[in-house]
Amino acid sequence: MTKGNAFVIGATGQIGRAAVRALAEDGWDVTAASRGGGRDGTWPRDVRSVALDRDDDAALAAALGAGCDVVVDMVAMEERHAAQLTGVADRIGSAVVISSGAVYEDAKGRGFDTQAEPDGFPRYPVPIHETQPVVAPGDATYGTRKVAIEQRLLAAADRLPTTVLRAGAVHGPYCRTPREIHFVKRVLDGRPVRVLAHGGRSQFHPVHVSNVGELIRLAAARPGARVLNAGDPDVPTVAEISTAIDAVMGVRRELVLVDGPPPVGTVGETPWTGNGHPVVYDMSAAERELGYRAVTGYAESLPATVEWLAEVLRRQDWREAFPKLSQRYAPDGDGPFDYAQEDAWLAGR
């Protein structure tokens, strides 16, 4: 006897793969929808895969057919995607939608996407509760679009109870913008040091895809209108992440810690750095409301991530393998892998 019908949008993405697997193993009858209609080799055989362009309203409505007990949406990126779901609310029992910690703003109204000089990075309380103010909804940035999605869905909670999951720094295999590349590529390139700004103390709360999958599994079984943070049980510093990745790859490199911001260019900057102020999410609401217990921790999950990423980098140039990441961090030049700049600073320090 199944728990019900689950329809997963964005099923072959990084989080989608884990979500489909978690739901199927928990007894749900799962339909995995993606643009290409593909499958993941770890899914149970009875998972159905369908091709779907989620921007096509009619195609989504047709794919849902008579309806389902829960829709899980990995790729709601604009308010109109929330409108799509509310438009077919009469055929959906409940929803689980992935949002982001990028929605939060600090006491000065600064968010991840609204940085301005000087020192424009947000300074959040530690930890960040779901009651923390969010940026204004709109089309301007990733964070403002996610807020617009959240508000549209929560306003329709009487017709479509939705669990919104505000994910931290997602990690694990199949990521399109893997932060771990910063250190994995340095190992493969034989770099002898790791230069870290802000004393290597920066924290940006990670969440492994299997932990997001667990939150989705729990929320699907307990429908409700709620907003929850999604994070790992531990929040390592960037220095701890660097050391852990080196250990997985069997090397030991010198840490050069800079007391302050990057001294020049991108030297000492990492995808976890920000302005050195910690970004840590409170997970007590998920524990209380869903009974959430993480299925893995950062260091525990790292070997599989590193193995996948190293294999990709051995086959392809990093810009070709991760074009979205390249555009973000290195639209011109080598960006975070400008070793000449790093060597010049090291020689003159």
Disulfide bonds with the S-S distance in Angstrom:
none
